[in-house]
Every structure is written in C-alpha cells, then in structure tokens.
Amino acid sequence: MKNIYYIILAFLLTGCNAGNIDINGTAKGLEGAPVSILDLEGKTIYSSTIQSGKFSIKKQALPEAGYYTLSILSGNDTRDYEIYLEDGSYNIDVPQKQSDYLKIATTSKTQNKISAYYNFENDLMAKHRQQVEIWKAKLNDPTIKDLPEAEFQNILDHVESNRNREDGLHIASLDSFIKKDPTNDIIPHIIANMNYKSYPYPYYNLFKKSSLEVQNSGEGKKIGEELKILAKKAEENVIIHKR
C-alpha cells in the first residue's frame, strides 16, 4: 500500500512542472550583464550572469511549457527576445547586432519555428534596420543640439518615416512567410505580437491565407475572431468617412 502511495505522490510532483531545461549561452561584448528568463507576467523565473562571454542555467524545473522572454540588461540597455521553453536543452548564441534574433540549437519544434520566422524576417528587413540604426545614432548624437533647425528636423523626419515603414515591412515579411508555409502553427502567435490593432484589415487578410487547421487552432480562433471584429470596424469607419 505504501508503495502505491509513493508512486502516486511521485506522479503528482512530476506533474507540477513541464520537465527540466538546460540552457548554455554565449554572448560576446556583454561581459558582466545579467541574463533573466521572464514569464508572461514579467516575473523572473531563472537568472544568470555573462562571464567570459558565456552564461548558463543548469537543470532547472520548468513551471510549464510556453512562451517566455530572455532578457539581457547591459548598462541602460535592455535586450528582450521571445523564446519558447519546454523540457530539453537549449544552446543560445546572442547576436552582437541588437536587431538580429538569437541563434538557438534545440529539439523544441515550436522554438525552431519561432527561430525560422524571426530569422526570415531579419533577412528581409536587414537593410531597413541598418538605416534605422544610422538615423537613431544621429538622433542620439550629443552634438545634435548644435545643428541648425532644418537639419535637426530632417533627422526627426527620417526617424519617424522609418518607424512608419517598419509596420509595413512586418506585414510584407509575414505575407511572404505565410506564402512559404501556410500550415505553420505559430502564425496566429506571430500576428498576436504584431501591431495588428492599428492595421487590422491587412492582418486579417494575412490570417485568412493560413491553412484552415491553423485558423481553427486555439490561438487561431482567438486572434481570428478579434481580427474579424477589428477589420469590420475599420471598414465601417472608411465608409463613414467617405460619406
């Protein structure tokens, strides 16, 4: 009888988490920076420090499989990357360019799909992001206060123009990604992370290009219904303004 009790107890205890994770990472140029894994509420569940260009989180119990944020604090600068954690090991290489996504070697199918999308997006937006960094550097240059007003305004205009163009490029990147793989089940999650409330109609059209299986998934039904409502309101507003 005691043996049955202990077996049940062991089963219940192992059921309290989603297994163990083992993270090994490399990060050049970020010596001494703290590394945190945050849950969806922003709570730190694991932490480490970059030493000799490396960091690690060894054999930690995972509360549940799902999306988390890998956050690195370097001075006043915070780098946040979305990751999907589940039972297993992760080898993470932090890029030197902030706009690039992490290089992650893992057996997690969901994480590999996330990596595939963000790396695909990085390739398409590389030139644009290079321009963004150039104009942001000019805006943050201490000598900007000495520039003539016209030159200062020109820099502001370029920064704002690049910010607006970013939304359009996100839509174009996702469109290309869906055409390449309409059955990818992370599509609803990617849309949920985008600025879809400002552009509901194009995002709803993109969503409808995904497979029916994707649209009828748990995340698919949730974001699909919201997009449908937002797109209808946007269309009604256009009609009202035309009158």
GROMACS elastic network, one bead per residue, 0.5 to 0.9 nm:
[ bonds ]
;  ai    aj funct       b0    kb
    1     4     6  0.52632   500
    1     5     6  0.64288   500
    1     6     6  0.88909   500
    2     5     6  0.50188   500
    2     6     6  0.62938   500
    2     7     6  0.86381   500
    3     6     6  0.52031   500
    3     7     6  0.61756   500
    3     8     6  0.86647   500
    4     7     6  0.50889   500
    4     8     6  0.61920   500
    4     9     6  0.85475   500
    5     8     6  0.52245   500
    5     9     6  0.61059   500
    5    10     6  0.86062   500
    6    10     6  0.60080   500
    6    11     6  0.84831   500
    7    10     6  0.51600   500
    7    11     6  0.62010   500
    7    12     6  0.87097   500
    8    11     6  0.50674   500
    8    12     6  0.62278   500
    8    13     6  0.86766   500
    9    12     6  0.51444   500
    9    13     6  0.61935   500
    9    14     6  0.86558   500
   10    13     6  0.51501   500
   10    14     6  0.61672   500
   10    15     6  0.84863   500
   11    14     6  0.53033   500
   11    15     6  0.61176   500
   11    16     6  0.89443   500
   12    16     6  0.66217   500
   13    16     6  0.53911   500
   13    17     6  0.78800   500
   14    17     6  0.62067   500
   14    18     6  0.79799   500
   14    19     6  0.75410   500
   15    18     6  0.71661   500
   15    19     6  0.85192   500
   16    19     6  0.88250   500
   16    63     6  0.70559   500
   16    64     6  0.82212   500
   17    20     6  0.81469   500
   17    61     6  0.65086   500
   17    62     6  0.55044   500
   17    64     6  0.54892   500
   17    65     6  0.83578   500
   18    61     6  0.73387   500
   18    62     6  0.53107   500
   18    63     6  0.58141   500
   18    65     6  0.57006   500
   18    86     6  0.66164   500
   18    87     6  0.62311   500
   19    60     6  0.83510   500
   19    61     6  0.58027   500
   19    62     6  0.56382   500
   19    63     6  0.79263   500
   19    64     6  0.79127   500
   19    65     6  0.84555   500
   19    86     6  0.72290   500
   19    88     6  0.78004   500
   20    58     6  0.88689   500
   20    59     6  0.56049   500
   20    60     6  0.52605   500
   20    62     6  0.55059   500
   20    86     6  0.77775   500
   20    87     6  0.51495   500
   20    88     6  0.64303   500
   20    89     6  0.84496   500
   21    57     6  0.79354   500
   21    58     6  0.71203   500
   21    59     6  0.53111   500
   21    60     6  0.54316   500
   21    61     6  0.65090   500
   21    62     6  0.64562   500
   21    85     6  0.77142   500
   21    86     6  0.69214   500
   21    87     6  0.53343   500
   21    88     6  0.50144   500
   21    89     6  0.56037   500
   21    90     6  0.76199   500
   22    56     6  0.77668   500
   22    57     6  0.59000   500
   22    60     6  0.66558   500
   22    87     6  0.84415   500
   22    88     6  0.63945   500
   22    90     6  0.61785   500
   22    91     6  0.84970   500
   23    55     6  0.82113   500
   23    56     6  0.54001   500
   23    58     6  0.61478   500
   23    59     6  0.79409   500
   23    60     6  0.89839   500
   23    88     6  0.87218   500
   23    89     6  0.58346   500
   23    91     6  0.59807   500
   23    92     6  0.73232   500
   24    54     6  0.75857   500
   24    55     6  0.61336   500
   24    57     6  0.65973   500
   24    58     6  0.78226   500
   24    89     6  0.80261   500
   24    90     6  0.63096   500
   24    92     6  0.62013   500
   24    93     6  0.86566   500
   25    50     6  0.85929   500
   25    53     6  0.84333   500
   25    54     6  0.55427   500
   25    55     6  0.50849   500
   25    56     6  0.59364   500
   25    57     6  0.87211   500
   25    90     6  0.80826   500
   25    91     6  0.56593   500
   25    93     6  0.55992   500
   25    94     6  0.73452   500
   26    50     6  0.79629   500
   26    52     6  0.88755   500
   26    53     6  0.55858   500
   26    55     6  0.63201   500
   26    56     6  0.87403   500
   26    91     6  0.82786   500
   26    92     6  0.64271   500
   26    94     6  0.61502   500
   26    95     6  0.89880   500
   27    30     6  0.60278   500
   27    31     6  0.77872   500
   27    50     6  0.71291   500
   27    51     6  0.89969   500
   27    52     6  0.88157   500
   27    53     6  0.50812   500
   27    54     6  0.59155   500
   27    55     6  0.77898   500
   27    92     6  0.86090   500
   27    93     6  0.62057   500
   27    95     6  0.70904   500
   27    96     6  0.76385   500
   28    31     6  0.72613   500
   28    52     6  0.85383   500
   28    53     6  0.52404   500
   28    54     6  0.80264   500
   28    93     6  0.88659   500
   28    94     6  0.75292   500
   28    95     6  0.78712   500
   28    96     6  0.67309   500
   29    53     6  0.72359   500
   29    96     6  0.73069   500
   30    33     6  0.56444   500
   30    50     6  0.68314   500
   30    51     6  0.86378   500
   30    53     6  0.70062   500
   30    72     6  0.87461   500
   30    73     6  0.88782   500
   30    74     6  0.66465   500
   30    96     6  0.88091   500
   31    34     6  0.89192   500
   31    49     6  0.82850   500
   31    50     6  0.54637   500
   31    51     6  0.58043   500
   31    52     6  0.66142   500
   31    53     6  0.60106   500
   31    54     6  0.83753   500
   31    74     6  0.85848   500
   32    49     6  0.60025   500
   32    50     6  0.50501   500
   32    51     6  0.58394   500
   32    52     6  0.83923   500
   32    53     6  0.85828   500
   32    74     6  0.81452   500
   33    48     6  0.87358   500
   33    49     6  0.57655   500
   33    50     6  0.54434   500
   33    51     6  0.81828   500
   33    72     6  0.65655   500
   33    73     6  0.57131   500
   33    74     6  0.52539   500
   33    75     6  0.78682   500
   34    47     6  0.72175   500
   34    48     6  0.59180   500
   34    50     6  0.63464   500
   34    71     6  0.82856   500
   34    72     6  0.58858   500
   34    73     6  0.57188   500
   34    74     6  0.74823   500
   35    46     6  0.83582   500
   35    47     6  0.55322   500
   35    48     6  0.50552   500
   35    49     6  0.55768   500
   35    50     6  0.70938   500
   35    55     6  0.77954   500
   35    70     6  0.71280   500
   35    71     6  0.57626   500
   35    73     6  0.68035   500
   36    44     6  0.62272   500
   36    45     6  0.75174   500
   36    46     6  0.57615   500
   36    48     6  0.64804   500
   36    49     6  0.85687   500
   36    69     6  0.79716   500
   36    70     6  0.58443   500
   36    71     6  0.51238   500
   36    72     6  0.64818   500
   36    73     6  0.85207   500
   37    42     6  0.88666   500
   37    43     6  0.82463   500
   37    44     6  0.57298   500
   37    45     6  0.58364   500
   37    46     6  0.51502   500
   37    47     6  0.62754   500
   37    48     6  0.89495   500
   37    68     6  0.66726   500
   37    69     6  0.56212   500
   37    71     6  0.62510   500
   38    41     6  0.75484   500
   38    42     6  0.51731   500
   38    43     6  0.51756   500
   38    45     6  0.58848   500
   38    46     6  0.74140   500
   38    47     6  0.89770   500
   38    68     6  0.57042   500
   38    69     6  0.50216   500
   38    70     6  0.64802   500
   38    71     6  0.72592   500
   39    42     6  0.52720   500
   39    43     6  0.54304   500
   39    44     6  0.66226   500
   39    45     6  0.68904   500
   39    66     6  0.88432   500
   39    67     6  0.74305   500
   39    69     6  0.65220   500
   40    43     6  0.74147   500
   40    67     6  0.72239   500
   40    68     6  0.61494   500
   40    69     6  0.76044   500
   42    68     6  0.88464   500
   42    69     6  0.81541   500
   44    47     6  0.71777   500
   45    62     6  0.88263   500
   45    63     6  0.88236   500
   46    57     6  0.72213   500
   46    60     6  0.81613   500
   47    56     6  0.87025   500
   47    57     6  0.72251   500
   48    55     6  0.62247   500
   48    56     6  0.63995   500
   48    57     6  0.65932   500
   49    54     6  0.80641   500
   49    55     6  0.58442   500
   49    56     6  0.79739   500
   50    53     6  0.58239   500
   50    54     6  0.51373   500
   50    56     6  0.82602   500
   51    54     6  0.53021   500
   51    55     6  0.63698   500
   52    55     6  0.84305   500
   57    60     6  0.69430   500
   59    89     6  0.87318   500
   61    64     6  0.89054   500
   61    87     6  0.86814   500
   62    65     6  0.70865   500
   62    85     6  0.80529   500
   62    86     6  0.72739   500
   62    87     6  0.73166   500
   64    85     6  0.81951   500
   64    86     6  0.72513   500
   64    87     6  0.89546   500
   65    84     6  0.74331   500
   65    85     6  0.55494   500
   65    87     6  0.73757   500
   66    83     6  0.83969   500
   66    84     6  0.54390   500
   66    85     6  0.56184   500
   66    86     6  0.67544   500
   67    82     6  0.68943   500
   67    83     6  0.57391   500
   67    85     6  0.63721   500
   68    81     6  0.84403   500
   68    82     6  0.59355   500
   68    83     6  0.53580   500
   68    84     6  0.59664   500
   68    85     6  0.69144   500
   69    80     6  0.62758   500
   69    81     6  0.54985   500
   69    83     6  0.58408   500
   69    84     6  0.83524   500
   70    79     6  0.80650   500
   70    80     6  0.57369   500
   70    81     6  0.51498   500
   70    82     6  0.63342   500
   70    83     6  0.67177   500
   71    78     6  0.68308   500
   71    79     6  0.55782   500
   71    81     6  0.64323   500
   71    82     6  0.87759   500
   72    77     6  0.82859   500
   72    78     6  0.56742   500
   72    79     6  0.50758   500
   72    80     6  0.65594   500
   72    81     6  0.87569   500
   73    76     6  0.71367   500
   73    77     6  0.59316   500
   73    79     6  0.64746   500
   73    80     6  0.88168   500
   74    77     6  0.51558   500
   74    78     6  0.61834   500
   74    79     6  0.79698   500
   75    78     6  0.79110   500
   79    98     6  0.71207   500
   81   101     6  0.72224   500
   81   102     6  0.74362   500
   82   114     6  0.84875   500
   83   111     6  0.64572   500
   83   114     6  0.75423   500
   83   115     6  0.84927   500
   84   108     6  0.79287   500
   84   110     6  0.66316   500
   84   111     6  0.50787   500
   84   112     6  0.88547   500
   84   114     6  0.78136   500
   85    88     6  0.82328   500
   85    90     6  0.86776   500
   85   108     6  0.76163   500
   85   110     6  0.86261   500
   85   111     6  0.73210   500
   86    89     6  0.86749   500
   86   108     6  0.68651   500
   86   111     6  0.89357   500
   87   108     6  0.81547   500
   88   106     6  0.75213   500
   88   107     6  0.71348   500
   88   108     6  0.74726   500
   89   105     6  0.83475   500
   89   106     6  0.60775   500
   89   107     6  0.74959   500
   89   108     6  0.86073   500
   90   104     6  0.65954   500
   90   105     6  0.58547   500
   90   107     6  0.80026   500
   90   108     6  0.85892   500
   91   103     6  0.81021   500
   91   104     6  0.55860   500
   91   105     6  0.50826   500
   91   106     6  0.66380   500
   92   102     6  0.66094   500
   92   103     6  0.57478   500
   92   105     6  0.66186   500
   92   106     6  0.87769   500
   93   102     6  0.58818   500
   93   103     6  0.50323   500
   93   104     6  0.64245   500
   93   105     6  0.87694   500
   94    97     6  0.87372   500
   94    98     6  0.88593   500
   94   100     6  0.87781   500
   94   101     6  0.77239   500
   94   102     6  0.52085   500
   94   103     6  0.67003   500
   94   104     6  0.87979   500
   95    98     6  0.67184   500
   95    99     6  0.84901   500
   95   100     6  0.62480   500
   95   101     6  0.68411   500
   95   102     6  0.60554   500
   95   103     6  0.74465   500
   96    99     6  0.88380   500
   96   100     6  0.79815   500
   97   100     6  0.56450   500
   97   101     6  0.86163   500
   98   101     6  0.77430   500
   99   122     6  0.76593   500
   99   126     6  0.84502   500
   99   129     6  0.70999   500
   99   130     6  0.88961   500
  100   118     6  0.81960   500
  100   119     6  0.75492   500
  100   122     6  0.61765   500
  100   126     6  0.85832   500
  101   115     6  0.75077   500
  101   118     6  0.62557   500
  101   119     6  0.63728   500
  101   122     6  0.73987   500
  102   115     6  0.75776   500
  102   118     6  0.88076   500
  102   119     6  0.85226   500
  103   115     6  0.75060   500
  103   119     6  0.87205   500
  104   111     6  0.81843   500
  104   112     6  0.77545   500
  104   115     6  0.73414   500
  105   108     6  0.87653   500
  105   112     6  0.80236   500
  106   109     6  0.80795   500
  106   111     6  0.75954   500
  106   112     6  0.72787   500
  107   110     6  0.89375   500
  107   111     6  0.82268   500
  107   112     6  0.77085   500
  108   111     6  0.53273   500
  108   112     6  0.62348   500
  108   113     6  0.87483   500
  109   112     6  0.51201   500
  109   113     6  0.63016   500
  109   114     6  0.87577   500
  110   113     6  0.50847   500
  110   114     6  0.62879   500
  110   115     6  0.86543   500
  110   185     6  0.86710   500
  110   186     6  0.75948   500
  111   115     6  0.60902   500
  111   116     6  0.84759   500
  112   115     6  0.50068   500
  112   116     6  0.60632   500
  112   117     6  0.87403   500
  113   117     6  0.63738   500
  113   118     6  0.88035   500
  113   184     6  0.77381   500
  113   185     6  0.85711   500
  113   186     6  0.70396   500
  114   117     6  0.53167   500
  114   118     6  0.63257   500
  114   119     6  0.85351   500
  114   186     6  0.71246   500
  114   190     6  0.84444   500
  115   118     6  0.52931   500
  115   119     6  0.58890   500
  115   120     6  0.82564   500
  116   119     6  0.53727   500
  116   120     6  0.59876   500
  116   121     6  0.85955   500
  117   120     6  0.50248   500
  117   121     6  0.61203   500
  117   122     6  0.85645   500
  117   174     6  0.83076   500
  117   177     6  0.71860   500
  117   186     6  0.88604   500
  117   190     6  0.85158   500
  118   122     6  0.60403   500
  118   123     6  0.86858   500
  119   123     6  0.63114   500
  119   124     6  0.88052   500
  120   123     6  0.53496   500
  120   124     6  0.65785   500
  120   125     6  0.88225   500
  120   173     6  0.78077   500
  120   177     6  0.75665   500
  121   124     6  0.52210   500
  121   125     6  0.60712   500
  121   126     6  0.83025   500
  121   169     6  0.88981   500
  121   170     6  0.76777   500
  121   173     6  0.57498   500
  121   174     6  0.77305   500
  121   177     6  0.83373   500
  122   125     6  0.52067   500
  122   126     6  0.55956   500
  122   129     6  0.86734   500
  123   126     6  0.54060   500
  123   127     6  0.85104   500
  124   127     6  0.77912   500
  124   128     6  0.85346   500
  124   169     6  0.83280   500
  124   173     6  0.67322   500
  125   128     6  0.52972   500
  125   129     6  0.60708   500
  125   130     6  0.85800   500
  125   166     6  0.85976   500
  125   169     6  0.70943   500
  125   170     6  0.84068   500
  125   173     6  0.80401   500
  126   129     6  0.52568   500
  126   130     6  0.61992   500
  126   131     6  0.88374   500
  127   130     6  0.50744   500
  127   131     6  0.64799   500
  127   132     6  0.87703   500
  128   131     6  0.51870   500
  128   132     6  0.62954   500
  128   133     6  0.88408   500
  128   162     6  0.77684   500
  128   165     6  0.86955   500
  128   166     6  0.80570   500
  128   169     6  0.88187   500
  129   133     6  0.62349   500
  129   134     6  0.86416   500
  129   162     6  0.86413   500
  129   166     6  0.86556   500
  130   133     6  0.52553   500
  130   134     6  0.64071   500
  130   135     6  0.89427   500
  131   134     6  0.50621   500
  131   135     6  0.63520   500
  131   136     6  0.85135   500
  131   162     6  0.79789   500
  132   135     6  0.54071   500
  132   136     6  0.60097   500
  132   137     6  0.84956   500
  132   158     6  0.85201   500
  132   159     6  0.69440   500
  132   162     6  0.62829   500
  132   163     6  0.81173   500
  133   136     6  0.50422   500
  133   137     6  0.59801   500
  133   138     6  0.86076   500
  134   137     6  0.52508   500
  134   138     6  0.64779   500
  134   139     6  0.88598   500
  135   138     6  0.50104   500
  135   139     6  0.62192   500
  135   140     6  0.86665   500
  135   155     6  0.66085   500
  135   156     6  0.84697   500
  135   158     6  0.68411   500
  135   159     6  0.60594   500
  135   162     6  0.88410   500
  136   140     6  0.61571   500
  136   141     6  0.85439   500
  136   155     6  0.85222   500
  136   159     6  0.67059   500
  137   140     6  0.51156   500
  137   141     6  0.60348   500
  138   141     6  0.51337   500
  138   142     6  0.87308   500
  138   143     6  0.88646   500
  138   144     6  0.72697   500
  138   155     6  0.71807   500
  139   142     6  0.83333   500
  139   144     6  0.67032   500
  139   152     6  0.82141   500
  139   155     6  0.65808   500
  139   156     6  0.73422   500
  139   159     6  0.81019   500
  140   143     6  0.85864   500
  140   144     6  0.74352   500
  141   144     6  0.56184   500
  141   145     6  0.85985   500
  142   145     6  0.67673   500
  142   146     6  0.85991   500
  143   146     6  0.55599   500
  143   147     6  0.71572   500
  144   147     6  0.53396   500
  144   148     6  0.87706   500
  144   151     6  0.89394   500
  144   152     6  0.68936   500
  145   148     6  0.83661   500
  145   152     6  0.80671   500
  146   149     6  0.88840   500
  146   152     6  0.89616   500
  147   150     6  0.80922   500
  147   151     6  0.62353   500
  147   152     6  0.60448   500
  148   151     6  0.54915   500
  148   152     6  0.63227   500
  148   153     6  0.87288   500
  149   152     6  0.50524   500
  149   153     6  0.60683   500
  149   154     6  0.85428   500
  150   153     6  0.51569   500
  150   154     6  0.61854   500
  150   155     6  0.88501   500
  151   155     6  0.64409   500
  151   156     6  0.88005   500
  152   155     6  0.52980   500
  152   156     6  0.64554   500
  152   157     6  0.87451   500
  153   156     6  0.50126   500
  153   157     6  0.60625   500
  153   158     6  0.86528   500
  154   157     6  0.50701   500
  154   158     6  0.63146   500
  154   159     6  0.87383   500
  155   158     6  0.51990   500
  155   159     6  0.62687   500
  155   160     6  0.86794   500
  156   159     6  0.51407   500
  156   160     6  0.61695   500
  156   161     6  0.84787   500
  157   160     6  0.51919   500
  157   161     6  0.59735   500
  157   162     6  0.85633   500
  158   162     6  0.60683   500
  158   163     6  0.85154   500
  159   162     6  0.52494   500
  159   163     6  0.62538   500
  159   164     6  0.88287   500
  160   163     6  0.50154   500
  160   164     6  0.63040   500
  160   165     6  0.85945   500
  161   164     6  0.52269   500
  161   165     6  0.61292   500
  161   166     6  0.86287   500
  162   166     6  0.60968   500
  163   166     6  0.52074   500
  163   167     6  0.72834   500
  164   167     6  0.58348   500
  164   168     6  0.72166   500
  165   168     6  0.52420   500
  165   169     6  0.62846   500
  165   170     6  0.87480   500
  166   169     6  0.51194   500
  166   170     6  0.62323   500
  166   171     6  0.87903   500
  167   170     6  0.51719   500
  167   171     6  0.64890   500
  167   172     6  0.87981   500
  167   194     6  0.84216   500
  167   195     6  0.72187   500
  167   199     6  0.86599   500
  168   171     6  0.51948   500
  168   172     6  0.62769   500
  168   173     6  0.86523   500
  169   173     6  0.59380   500
  169   174     6  0.84681   500
  170   173     6  0.51226   500
  170   174     6  0.61738   500
  170   175     6  0.85225   500
  170   194     6  0.77679   500
  170   195     6  0.89147   500
  171   174     6  0.52677   500
  171   175     6  0.61058   500
  171   176     6  0.87440   500
  171   194     6  0.86961   500
  171   202     6  0.75184   500
  171   203     6  0.71745   500
  171   206     6  0.81870   500
  172   175     6  0.50431   500
  172   176     6  0.63213   500
  172   177     6  0.86408   500
  173   176     6  0.52583   500
  173   177     6  0.61882   500
  173   178     6  0.87166   500
  174   178     6  0.60698   500
  174   179     6  0.85268   500
  174   187     6  0.83718   500
  174   190     6  0.83871   500
  174   191     6  0.83391   500
  174   206     6  0.76777   500
  175   178     6  0.52829   500
  175   179     6  0.62585   500
  175   180     6  0.86572   500
  175   206     6  0.61898   500
  175   209     6  0.84762   500
  176   179     6  0.51733   500
  176   180     6  0.62450   500
  176   181     6  0.87509   500
  177   180     6  0.50793   500
  177   181     6  0.62007   500
  177   182     6  0.77579   500
  177   187     6  0.89320   500
  178   181     6  0.50079   500
  178   183     6  0.79339   500
  178   184     6  0.77116   500
  178   187     6  0.75847   500
  178   206     6  0.76382   500
  178   207     6  0.86063   500
  178   209     6  0.69986   500
  178   210     6  0.63069   500
  179   182     6  0.58646   500
  179   209     6  0.76773   500
  179   210     6  0.81452   500
  181   184     6  0.57302   500
  181   210     6  0.81365   500
  182   185     6  0.83617   500
  182   187     6  0.81309   500
  182   209     6  0.68040   500
  182   211     6  0.54095   500
  182   214     6  0.80393   500
  183   186     6  0.88931   500
  183   187     6  0.83950   500
  183   210     6  0.62739   500
  183   211     6  0.52406   500
  183   212     6  0.83011   500
  183   213     6  0.72602   500
  183   214     6  0.62142   500
  184   187     6  0.60743   500
  184   210     6  0.79071   500
  184   211     6  0.82363   500
  184   214     6  0.71026   500
  185   188     6  0.70648   500
  185   189     6  0.81718   500
  185   210     6  0.88804   500
  185   211     6  0.89343   500
  185   213     6  0.82233   500
  185   214     6  0.54036   500
  185   215     6  0.86989   500
  185   217     6  0.78996   500
  185   219     6  0.88892   500
  185   220     6  0.84245   500
  186   189     6  0.52047   500
  186   190     6  0.62190   500
  186   191     6  0.87584   500
  186   214     6  0.82324   500
  186   219     6  0.86982   500
  187   190     6  0.51253   500
  187   191     6  0.62748   500
  187   192     6  0.86492   500
  187   207     6  0.76858   500
  187   210     6  0.75795   500
  187   214     6  0.75418   500
  187   215     6  0.89891   500
  187   220     6  0.80942   500
  188   191     6  0.51694   500
  188   192     6  0.61819   500
  188   193     6  0.88341   500
  188   207     6  0.73022   500
  188   210     6  0.89906   500
  188   214     6  0.75603   500
  188   215     6  0.76908   500
  188   217     6  0.87010   500
  188   219     6  0.58798   500
  188   220     6  0.51837   500
  188   221     6  0.86473   500
  188   222     6  0.85869   500
  188   223     6  0.64343   500
  188   224     6  0.78712   500
  189   192     6  0.50095   500
  189   193     6  0.65004   500
  189   194     6  0.89664   500
  189   219     6  0.67411   500
  189   220     6  0.79934   500
  189   223     6  0.82533   500
  190   193     6  0.52352   500
  190   194     6  0.66022   500
  191   194     6  0.50936   500
  191   195     6  0.79906   500
  191   196     6  0.68143   500
  191   203     6  0.72400   500
  191   206     6  0.89697   500
  191   207     6  0.79342   500
  191   223     6  0.78446   500
  192   195     6  0.79667   500
  192   196     6  0.71882   500
  192   219     6  0.88782   500
  192   223     6  0.66834   500
  193   196     6  0.80226   500
  194   197     6  0.83240   500
  194   203     6  0.89299   500
  195   198     6  0.58663   500
  195   199     6  0.67986   500
  195   200     6  0.84840   500
  196   200     6  0.50649   500
  196   201     6  0.83667   500
  196   202     6  0.83084   500
  196   203     6  0.60610   500
  196   204     6  0.84539   500
  196   227     6  0.78191   500
  197   200     6  0.53306   500
  197   203     6  0.88983   500
  197   227     6  0.79851   500
  197   230     6  0.71505   500
  197   231     6  0.89664   500
  198   201     6  0.89765   500
  199   202     6  0.60831   500
  199   203     6  0.64694   500
  199   204     6  0.87159   500
  199   230     6  0.88465   500
  199   231     6  0.82136   500
  199   234     6  0.86620   500
  200   203     6  0.52285   500
  200   204     6  0.58722   500
  200   205     6  0.85720   500
  200   226     6  0.89122   500
  200   227     6  0.57946   500
  200   228     6  0.79919   500
  200   229     6  0.87682   500
  200   230     6  0.57107   500
  200   232     6  0.87486   500
  200   234     6  0.73513   500
  201   204     6  0.51396   500
  201   205     6  0.62981   500
  201   206     6  0.87093   500
  201   227     6  0.75171   500
  201   228     6  0.82018   500
  201   230     6  0.75176   500
  201   232     6  0.79537   500
  201   234     6  0.71123   500
  201   235     6  0.78398   500
  202   205     6  0.50788   500
  202   206     6  0.62209   500
  202   207     6  0.86268   500
  202   231     6  0.83319   500
  203   207     6  0.60682   500
  203   208     6  0.86530   500
  203   227     6  0.73418   500
  203   231     6  0.86232   500
  204   208     6  0.63032   500
  204   209     6  0.88281   500
  204   224     6  0.71854   500
  204   227     6  0.54304   500
  204   228     6  0.65270   500
  204   230     6  0.87337   500
  204   231     6  0.68057   500
  205   208     6  0.52219   500
  205   209     6  0.66284   500
  206   209     6  0.52056   500
  206   210     6  0.71226   500
  207   210     6  0.55681   500
  207   211     6  0.87560   500
  207   214     6  0.89822   500
  207   215     6  0.73600   500
  207   220     6  0.84581   500
  207   223     6  0.88090   500
  207   224     6  0.70652   500
  207   227     6  0.85348   500
  208   211     6  0.76182   500
  208   212     6  0.82246   500
  208   215     6  0.73765   500
  208   224     6  0.83433   500
  209   212     6  0.87930   500
  210   213     6  0.82292   500
  210   214     6  0.63012   500
  210   215     6  0.66734   500
  211   214     6  0.52445   500
  211   215     6  0.63166   500
  211   216     6  0.86989   500
  212   216     6  0.60157   500
  212   217     6  0.85717   500
  213   216     6  0.52103   500
  213   217     6  0.62575   500
  213   220     6  0.86448   500
  214   217     6  0.52730   500
  214   218     6  0.86592   500
  214   219     6  0.84128   500
  214   220     6  0.59494   500
  214   221     6  0.86703   500
  215   218     6  0.83730   500
  215   219     6  0.80583   500
  215   221     6  0.60252   500
  215   223     6  0.88351   500
  215   224     6  0.69152   500
  216   219     6  0.80555   500
  216   220     6  0.55160   500
  216   221     6  0.54026   500
  216   224     6  0.87000   500
  217   221     6  0.59972   500
  217   222     6  0.85472   500
  218   221     6  0.55417   500
  218   222     6  0.65434   500
  218   223     6  0.89608   500
  219   222     6  0.52008   500
  219   223     6  0.61984   500
  219   224     6  0.81728   500
  220   223     6  0.54958   500
  220   224     6  0.56072   500
  220   225     6  0.83345   500
  221   224     6  0.50418   500
  221   225     6  0.59942   500
  221   226     6  0.85922   500
  222   225     6  0.55495   500
  222   226     6  0.65239   500
  222   227     6  0.87875   500
  223   226     6  0.51350   500
  223   227     6  0.60198   500
  223   228     6  0.85068   500
  224   227     6  0.51381   500
  224   228     6  0.60849   500
  224   229     6  0.87366   500
  225   228     6  0.51021   500
  225   229     6  0.63851   500
  225   230     6  0.87031   500
  226   229     6  0.52873   500
  226   230     6  0.61774   500
  226   231     6  0.84935   500
  227   230     6  0.50628   500
  227   231     6  0.58046   500
  227   232     6  0.83772   500
  228   231     6  0.52208   500
  228   232     6  0.61545   500
  228   233     6  0.87152   500
  229   232     6  0.52308   500
  229   233     6  0.63380   500
  229   234     6  0.86988   500
  230   233     6  0.51595   500
  230   234     6  0.61558   500
  230   235     6  0.86293   500
  231   234     6  0.50167   500
  231   235     6  0.61316   500
  231   236     6  0.86078   500
  232   235     6  0.50990   500
  232   236     6  0.61947   500
  232   237     6  0.86628   500
  233   236     6  0.50437   500
  233   237     6  0.61785   500
  233   238     6  0.87005   500
  234   237     6  0.51274   500
  234   238     6  0.63810   500
  234   239     6  0.88539   500
  235   238     6  0.51611   500
  235   239     6  0.64430   500
  235   240     6  0.88266   500
  236   239     6  0.51162   500
  236   240     6  0.62649   500
  236   241     6  0.87319   500
  237   240     6  0.50833   500
  237   241     6  0.62144   500
  237   242     6  0.86424   500
  238   241     6  0.52266   500
  238   242     6  0.62804   500
  238   243     6  0.89467   500
  239   242     6  0.51717   500
  239   243     6  0.65984   500
  240   243     6  0.54000   500
